[in-house]
Amino acid sequence: MVSSGSLKLNPTLIAVTRRIRERSAERRALYETRMADQHRRGVHRGELSCGNLAHGFAACGAEEKASLKLMNSANLGIISAYNDMLSAHQPFATFPGTIKTAARAMGSTAQFAGGVPAMCDGVTQGQPGMELSLFSRDVIAMAAAVGLSHNMFDAALYLGVCDKIVPGLFIAAARFGHLPAMFVPAGPMESGLPNKEKARIRQLYAEGKASREDLLDAESASYHSPGTCTFYGTANSNQLMMEMMGLHLPGTSFVNPCTPLREALTRYATEQAIRNSEPGGEYRPFYQQIDERAIVNAVVGLLASGGSTNHTLHLIAMAAAAGITLTWDDFTELSAVTPSLMRVYPNGQADINHFQAAGGMSYLLRELLGAGLIHGDIPTVSGTDLTAYTQEPCLEDGKLTWREGPEKSLDENVLRPVATPFAATGGLTVLDGNLGRGVIKVSAVSEAHRVVEAPVKIFEDQNDLKGAFEAGELDRDVIAVVRFQGPKANGMPELHKLTPYLGVLQDRGFNVALVTDGRMSGASGKVPAAIHLSPEALDGGGLAKLCDGDTVRLDANAGTLEALVETETWAERQLVVGTLDHYHVGLGRELFGGFRHLAMRGDEGASVFGGFEADDLARQEGQIHDEDA
């Protein structure tokens, strides 16, 4: 175990953390005041009238009713993203029963407070339903709030894994910050078809050299059983970040589902949540646990692992829910001092199970703690600080225990020490220029492809790019621009469907890149992609000024993205108005018109919730009025 007292923190980590704390001081103070007020008004069912309480336990058995009538035992609220269509969330079917049994053994109770939607970007990729994906994060936060609104609970267990689900649950946990929160993962599926072979079949299909049957066979061999997809996308980035913030038990992120160890961890999470509750005697509310240090740890973990670009949106929205103002500049500054320590697909060929076997989270945390790149003194759900997370769980004679994780990587092709990283800096870079501000994931992009200067081909629908590829119109050096894909335009869908086509062009020797105000995905790969451009085209962003044939320079090394157009000409150009009606109707998209109207910019987290305490402080200072909010 690494001692927190012996750690010397990196100066940049200290400076960025201090800057976030100072920037957030007023809104964070207001947040903490509100959470303390919620606690004083009553954390649990003791505040309910007899009629309220009777409704709250009417369906319970006699034993549970007896416990719930007593105010000195804990009642846990279960918020779950279970459904049996999606592999990552299917294992949660059995978790409520396990949790309830474990709670009864502790003399407490647990109730299923509510389910939240869980959609899969893998299913909706390239489909109209993808345009609901990002907004589902905020729907999940609201759905969880509805489940917890009954005020029956002393702590909450959040069961979720994938892309928008965990950020949405985090936002809800922050707004119910007076409750202790325990995040309970389900784990990754076992390894299937090697990632390199899967990528090869996808590109062959894009070129017309493999049949649809070949493609389906490959995809089915890759995604083949219960559990999270094994590549290192947003879902597994979620799990890593939860552990970096101390919201998981140590070493629990990447234990496979449906195993004795996973079930033991779920039971222990229940027991620990009870201990963390006020009746349990060791009250650890979310709002006292998660502060700017935990958020910085999540950013560093994301950078060191080459994680999902989606979290340049999610982490900003998550931090805001806890009264913390995080910016892309913080990502940039931390990236400059954070070494790249992981190579998991799409950054390499290994999968997340290989990472776990090579040393996993215990080794990664040991290295980052030892280098002073994360805050080891943060409180965690385990009742320790983060330095105890160099341990990993195991079963000894059927009993759950923790032991020290490996001090050396067992495979340096997958997981490396700080002393010999894959790269000296993190896997994400912010781009600035006359096209706006965006981000690029460079951990999987070779040095030879990090600077692209080429004429643009403009698309306003991702499906049109496929047609242009098949017609041979892109067989050249080209920067594909897909605009009117931002949150206000159509909900900011992922454009991962375009990866095979652009990858083929790159393999043919062309210099290619993607520039968009949409998202790419947690699986951003070898083709440079400048994404999340803010302001988006619909909001007056520079993408709306571009014309076919303009030359654009994307320089990931310098952090710039420029349309190489004379300044005077650029200033005189009119903004193009996109045709967006086809994005707004069908598959429920018409229900999200209000979300599109309310959505904030990508560099503000693309949330529909506004700035929480930041808005209130601005209103107090007369900067905004109620009719503007």
N, C-alpha and C positions, 0 to 999 in steps of 0.2 A: 504494500500500500504506500502511495506517495503521501508524505506529510504536507498538509496545507501551510504549516508554519515555515517550511523550508523553501517554498516556491518564490522565485523572483520573477515578477511579471514583466513581459515585454513592454518597452516604453510606448510603442504605438497602441498596444492593447489598452494600456492605462489612459492614454490621451483620448482615444476614441470613446472609451467608456465614460470618461469624465465629460466629454463634449455632449454625449447623448444625455447624461444625467442633467447637465446644466440646461440644455435645450428643452428638456422635458419637465423641468422642475415644477412649474405651476400646474400643468395638467396632471402630472403624476401626484402631486399633493392633493388635488381635487379628487382624483381617482381613489386614493387611499382613504380620504375622508368619507367618501361615499360608501366604500366597502366596510369601513369601521361602523358607519351608521347602520348598514344592513345587518351587521353582526349584533349591534345593540338592540335592534328591533326584533331579534330572534332568529337564530340559525335554523331552528327545527320546529317540530310540530307543537311545541309548548305554547306557541303563539296562536294556535288554531282554537276556534270555539268547539264545543262538543259536537255540534252539527257538522262542522268542517271535518273534524277528526273522524267521525263515524263514516262519512263518505270516503275518507282517505283509506280506511282499512276494511271496508265492507266486504271485499272479496277475499280477505285473508283467512287463514285457518285460525283455530282457537289459540294455538300457541303464539302465532305472530300477533294476534290482537292483544293478547296479554302483554307482550313485550312492548307493543306500540303505545299502550295506555300508560306505560311507565316512561318517565322523561329522563331516566338515567341510563338508558341503553341507546345505542346508535342505530339509526335507520339509514341504509345506503340507497341512493338513487342510481339506478343503472340506466345509462343513455347508450343505446347501441345502434350501430350502422348495419346490423345484420340484414342480409337477404341471401337467398340460396341460388341466385343466378350468378353472382360475382364470386370468383374463387377466393379472393382475399377476405371476404366477409362471411362466407359460408361457415367457417369454423365457429363463429360466434353463436351459432344455434344452441350449443350446449353450455355456453358460459353462464347465462343467468342461473341455471340449475346449480352449477358448481359454486357460484357466488352465494346463492341463498343458503346452500348447505353449510358452507364455511362460515357464514354470518351467524347461523343458528348455533353452531358449535362454540361461537364466541359469546353467546347470550344476546345477540343482536339480530337485526333483521335487514333484509334487502328487498326492494321493490323495483320492478321494471318500470321506470318513470316515463320512458318514451323512446320511440325509434326515430331515427333521422334518415333521410334519403341517402343513398350511396350509388352514384352513377360511375360507370367505368369509361375512361377516355379511350381504352383499348377497343371497346365495343362501338363507341360513337365517333371514333377517329375518321375525319373526312365526311361525316354525316351531319345533317341539320341539327341533330340532338347535341352535337358538340358545342353549339352556340348557347346552350344552357349550362355548360360545365362550370365555368368560373363563377357564375352567379349561384350555383348550387352551394358553394362555400357559405355564402351569407344566408341562404335558406336553411342550411344545416345549423348554423348558429342560432337562428330564430326558432327552429324546431326543437333544439335542445333547451332553449329558454322556456318554451311552452311546457316541456316535460318537467322542468325543475320549478316551474312557477307555483306549484301547489304548496311549497314550503313545508313539505313533509320530511325533509332529509337533513342529515347531519354531515354528509359527505357525498361525493359523486364519483362514480366509476365511469369512465368514458371509453367505450369499445369502438375503435375505429382504426383504419390502416391507411387507406389510399388517398389519392391526390388532393381533393378539396375537403375530404372528410375530416382529417385531423386538424387542419387550420380552422375549419368551422367549429369543431368541438373546442379547440383552444380559445377561440373568441368567446364562446358561451361560458367556458370555465372562468375567463377573465371577468365577464360581466356578473357572474355569480361568485366573485372572488372571495366572498366571506366563507364559502364552503371549501374544505379540503378537496383536492382533486387528485385522482389516480388515473393515469392513462394505461390501458390494458391492451397490448397488441395481440395479434393472432399468429404472426410469424410467416415466413416465406415458404412457398411450395418447394418440394425437393427438386433438384436439378433435372432438366430435361435436355432437349437438343442443344448442342453448343451454340453460343451466340454467333460465332463466326459463320457457321453453316446456315443459321437462320437468316443472317444479313445477306449471304450469298444467294439464297433462293429468292429473297425479296427483289434483289437487283436483277436477277435473271428474269423474273416475272415482269418487272418494269420494262425490260428490253424485248419482251415477247418470246423469250427463250425457255420459259418454264410455263407449264399449264396451271390453271387455277387449282386443279386437283393436287399438283405438286406443292403449290403454295399452301393450300389448306392442310396437307399432311405435315408440312414443316411447322406451321403455326400451332397445330394441335399437339405436336411433339414438344413444343416449347412451353405452351400454357396447357398443362395436362392434369392438374390435380388441385385440391384445396390449398389455399395459401396465396400470399402475395407473389406477383410476377418477380422473377429472380434477377432481372436487370436492375441497374441502379438508377431508377427514375424517381419521380416525385414521391411515390409510395414509400420506398425504402429510405429516401432522404428524410421523410417525415419521421420515421422510426429513429433514425440516427439523431435528429435534432431533439426529439423528446428526451432521449437519454442524455444528451449534452446539457439539457436544462434541468435534469433531475426529476422529470415527471414520470419516468419509468423506473421500475426496480432495476438494480444493476444487472447488466448483461441480458436483459429480457427481450431485446428488440428482434433478434434474428434466430430465435429458437423455433424450429419447425412446428406447425400445428399438429394436433392429434397425437401428441407424444406424452409420456408420463411427466417429463420435465415441464412441458408447457402447462399441463393441468395443475401441477404443483405450484407453478408461478402464479397462476390465476387464483388459486386458493390463498396463497400468501399475500397477493395484492389486496384481496378482500380483508384479510386480517390486519394488514398494515393500514388500510384506509380507516378501519374502525379505531385503531390506535391513534390515528391522526385526527380523529374527530374530537369535538369538545367533550362529549360523554366518555370518550376513550382516554381522556386525561392528558393527551399530548397534542393539543390543538395546533394544526399547521394549515392555516387557510392559504388558498392559492395566492391571494394578493400580497401576503407576507413572504411568499416563496419566490415568485417570479418578479424580478426587477431588471434593470438595464444590464446587469452582469450576466444573467441567464440568457437574455436576448443576444448579447455579444457572443456568448459561448455557442449559441445556435448558428450564428453567422460564420464563426471560425470553423465549426464542424462542417458546415456546408462547403466552405471554400477548400478545406483540407482534403475533402473527400471527392471533390469535383461533382457536387450534387446538382439538383434540379434547378434550372433557371426559373421555374414557377415560383420558387421561394423568394425571388427578388420582389415579387408581388405579395406573396402570403405573409412573409415575415414582417413587412411594413404594416399590413392590416392587423396581424396578430399583436404586434407591439402596441399599436394604437389602442387596441381594446384594453390594454393594461396601462394606459396613460403614458406611453413612451413613444417619442418621435424618432423613428429610424429613417435614414435616407440612403439612397444609392451611393452617396459619397462615403458613407461609413463602410459599405461593402468594398469600395475601391481601395480605401486606405488600409483596411484589414487584409485584403487580398495581397497587397504588396509585401506583407511580412509573414503570410501564412503559406507554408510549403505544401505542395501537393503530395499526399501520402498514400492515396488509394488508386488502383487501376481496376475498376469493375465496369463491365459493359454498360454504356457505350464507350467508356474511356479506355477499356481494355477488353480482353476476351473472357475473363473470369466472371462468375456470377456472385451473388450476395452470399450463397452458401460457402463458396470458396473463400471469400473474405472472412466469414465467421470461423472457418477452419484454420485460417492463417493467423488468427489472433483476435480478430473481431474488435468489438467496442472496447474491451478491457485494454488491449494493446494500443489502440488509437488514442484513448484517453490518457493512458500512461505517458505516451510520447508528447502529447499536447500539454499535459500538466507539467512534465519535466522541462519543457522548453519555455514555460511561462506564457503560453499562448491562449490559455483559457483560465477563467476564474475558478479555482478549486474550492473556495470558501462559501459557495452558495448553498443554501439549505435544499434538501431534496426530500422526496416522498419516502425514502427509506429511513429517514431519521438521522442520517449522517450528512456530512458535506460531500462534495463531488469526488474527493480524493479516494473514497471507498469504492468508486466505480471502476477501479483497476481490477476489481474482483469479478468473477464470473460464476453463475449458478451451476450446481450439479446435484445429482442424487447419490447419496451414500446410504446403502441399505434401505432405499426407498424414502429417505428423509432429505428434504431440501436443505442445502447448505451452500455457502459461497467460499470459493478458494481464490487465491491470487492467480490472475491470468498470466500468460506467457510474457516474459521480459524481452524476448526476441521474436521477431516475425518468423513464422514458419514457412513463408513463401514471399520473398521480396519482389517477385514479379507482380504481386497483388497488393501488398501492404508493406510500407517501408518506414524506417525510422526517420526522425527529423534530420539526423546527420547526413543521410544520403537520400533525399527525396526524389520523386520523379521530376519535379520542377521546383524552383525556388519560391514560386508564388502560387496563389490560389487559382482555381479554375474558372473564375468569373471576372469579367471586365466591363466597366461602364464606358459607353461611347457617347461623345458629344460632338455637335456640329450644326450646320445650318439645316439639317434634316430633323433636328430635335435631339432627344436624349434616349438612349436605349441600352440594352445589355447584350453581352455575347458570352457564351460558354466556350472557353478555349481549351479545356482540359483534354478534349478528344480531337482537337484541330492541330494538325502538324504545323511546324514553324513555316514550312513552305507555302501554306495556304492562309496565313494569318493577315496578309495584306493582299487585297484584291482591288484592282482598279479596272473598271470595264463599263461599257454601255449598259443601260438598264432596259429591261423588258417589263412593262407594267401590266399587272393583272388586278382585277377587283373581285375575283372569285377564284379560289384555289383550284377548282376543277378545270379552269381554262388553262392552267399551267400544264396539266397532263396532256391536253390536246395539242398545245404548242410543242411539247416534247415529242409526241408521237409524229408530228408533222415535220420534225427536223429543224424547227425554227430556233431551237436553243443550242444547236451544235456549233458553239462559238464561245469565246470569253463573254460572260454575261452575268449581270447581277439581276436576279429576279426580284421584282418588287411586288408584294401582295399587300395592297392597301385597303382601307375601309374594313379592317378586321379588329378594330379596337373595341373596348367595352361599351362605348356609347353607340357604335355603329351596329355591332351584331353580337356583343357579349364576349368578344376576344377568344375565339376558338383556337385550339392548337392546330398547327399546320404540319404535323409530323408525317402526314400522308405524302408530303412532297419530298421527303428525305431520299427515297430510292431513286427518283428521277434525277435529282441534283447530284446524288452520289455517282450515278452512271456517267453524267457529264464530267464530273471531276476525274473519274477513272479514265475517261477518254483523253485526258490531258488538258482540258479547258480550265481556265480560272473562273470559278463560279462562286456565288454567294447568294444568300437570301436576305432581304431587308423587308421588315413588316411591322405594322403596329399591332399585329396579333401575337400569339404565343407560339413557341415551337414545341417544347415539352420537356419533361424530365429525361427524355431519351435523345436530347440534342446530340448530334454525332460529329462526323468528320468534316462536314460542310460548314463553313463559317456562316452564322446566322445572327444578324442584328435584329433583335426582337423587342417588343414592348415599346416601340417608338412613341415618345410622348413630347408634345401633344399628338394625339392620333389624328389621322387625316380628316375625320369628321369634325374635329375640334380645332381646325385651323393649323394643323401640323404641316411641316415641310413636305411630307410625302404627297400632299394634295397639290403641290406646285410642280412636281416632277413631270417630265414628258418623255415618251419613248425615245431612246437614243441618247439622252443625257448621260454624261459620264459621272459615275459615283466612285469615290475612293473609300473603302472600308479598311481601316488600319487598327487591328486589334492590339498591336504593340504600342502604338501611340495613344490609343483610346479616342480615335476620331472617326467620324462618319460625315462625309461632305459631298454634296452635289457640286461638281466642278463647273459651275456656271458663273458668268460674270456677276459681280455683286449688284450692279445696277439692273441687269436683266432679271436677276432673281427677285429683287425688290418689286419690280413692276409686274411680275407674273400674278395672274389671278388663280385663286384656289379652285380646283376641280370639285364639282359636286357629284358624289357617287350616287348610283342607283341602288337603293337599299331595300326597297319594298319586299323583294323576294326573300330577304333575311328575316322578316318580321312576322311571318305567318306560317303556320304548320308545325306539327309536333310540339305544340304548346308554346311556341315562341311568342305568340301574341300575349300570353299571360305575363311576359317579362318586359313589357314596354316601360313600365315604371322603373324597373331596375336599370334599363339602358339610359333612361333620362337622369337618374340619380347618380350613376356611376362616376367615381372619381378617376383621375388620370392613372395610368399605369405606374408612374413613379410615386404615386400616392397610395398604392395598394389596390387600385381598381375596386374599391369597396363601395357599397351603396349606403353605408352607415354614416358617412361624414367623418368628422374628426373626433367624435365623442367629446371628451373634456375640452379639446382644442376649440371646438365650435362654441362651447359655453363660455370659455374665457374670452374669445373674440367678441361674443355678444356683450359680455360684461364691459368690455373696453370700447363698445360702440362701433366695432369694425363691421359687424353684420347685424341685420335686423331679422326679427322672426319671420317676416314674409320672404326673406332670402334663403332661409335655412331649408 
